[in-house]
Amino acid sequence: HKVPIAAERLGRRWLATDKIMEWLAISRNLFTAAPGYKSNPMLDELAELYRA
């Protein structure tokens, strides 16, 4: 999660990927408020399981 966070703080464009679904869900929850954020709709239901 560190690279997207740093890029967001610097106003840079970023793309985050992972092969572990839990980590993808957690990342999605961290960045949903970021301007221009887009997520795969299939991840939305999974992300709800990991919402803090």
GUMAR-723305 format. One line per 8 residues: for each residue z negated, x negated, y negated of C-alpha. Coordinates in steps of 0.5 Angstrom, whole numbers, plus 2048, in hexadecimal, padded with zeros to 3 digits. Each point is the difference from the previous one (the first is absolute). Layout:
<nodes>
Z/X/Y ~ ...;
</nodes>
This chain:
<nodes>
800/800/800 ~ 7FF/7FA/7FB ~ 808/7FF/7FE ~ 801/807/7FE ~ 7F9/800/7FC ~ 802/7FA/7FD ~ 807/802/7FE ~ 7FE/807/7FE;
7FB/7FC/7FB ~ 806/7FC/7FD ~ 804/806/800 ~ 805/7FD/805 ~ 804/804/805 ~ 7FD/800/807 ~ 801/802/807 ~ 7FB/800/806;
801/801/807 ~ 7FC/7FF/806 ~ 801/801/808 ~ 7F9/803/800 ~ 800/807/7FF ~ 7F8/800/7FE ~ 802/7FB/7FA ~ 806/804/7FE;
7FB/806/7FF ~ 7FB/7FC/7FC ~ 805/7FD/7FC ~ 803/806/7FE ~ 7FA/803/7FE ~ 7FF/7FA/7FB ~ 806/801/7FD ~ 802/807/7FF;
7FE/800/7F9 ~ 805/7FA/7FE ~ 806/802/7FC ~ 806/801/804 ~ 7FC/800/806 ~ 804/803/806 ~ 7FE/801/808 ~ 803/802/806;
7FE/807/801 ~ 7FE/7FF/807 ~ 7FB/7FB/7FE ~ 7FC/806/7FC ~ 7FD/803/805 ~ 7FD/7FA/803 ~ 7FE/7FD/7FA ~ 7FB/806/7FF;
7FD/7FE/806 ~ 7FE/7F9/7FD ~ 7FE/803/7F9 ~ 7FA/7FD/7FD;
</nodes>
